């Protein structure tokens, strides 16, 4: 994936969990700051996970953590 294509998909709100998107996010220091500006959760997804078993372990973990963060924020707003 090229930086141009990455930034276009970022502006369109593409699927941030696609393998191609995450691979570019993790390998490109130029695109990382713009991606984090668009969605701060992407900072955690940029960490990696290729050396973990099963592959993508960090992505699954981050998804669970962010789900809990959003749940707690919603709970705080409703109380």
Secondary structure, DSSP 8 states (H G I E B T S, - for coil): --HHHHHHHHHTT--TTSHHHHHHHHH-HHHHHHHHHH-TTHHHHTT--TTSSSTTHHHHHHHHHHHHHHHHHHHHHH-
